[in-house]
């Protein structure tokens, strides 16, 4: 019965652009785009130097460097240092990218990391290319 139920769910799911299938979205979460706006959110650590330093430590500890490079300059994953962001560069959009993942290879960390740690990583990422960046390249 389970395969029939799964097939029924997949047939009703909308088909996103870009070749992703509904089964892909079950693992990656909803994807932002022109039809999905982010609700305004406030980063609880915005402006905190301690959060930027902790975020840098977490960026290294969770091996974000494996895809985004030692200082977020890119590699297998996109650069986090530039001004052009496919899914948006606001605090809320970056939080969503980390927690929900992205279909081109970004894993979803929302079920693995506490929200505070994700916000601290966001705070570090937002500090890139600024005088407040900890351990700047």
SULMOTA-V543631 format. One record per helix or strand. SS is the DSSP state (@ for helix, = for strand). FROM is the first residue (numbers start at 1). TO is the last residue. If there is no record, write none. Layout:
# SULMOTA-V543631
ss | from | to
SS | FROM | TO
SS | FROM | TO
This chain:
# SULMOTA-V543631
ss | from | to
@ | 2 | 12
@ | 17 | 19
@ | 22 | 28
= | 33 | 33
= | 36 | 36
@ | 49 | 61
@ | 65 | 68
@ | 91 | 100
= | 102 | 102
= | 106 | 106
@ | 115 | 127
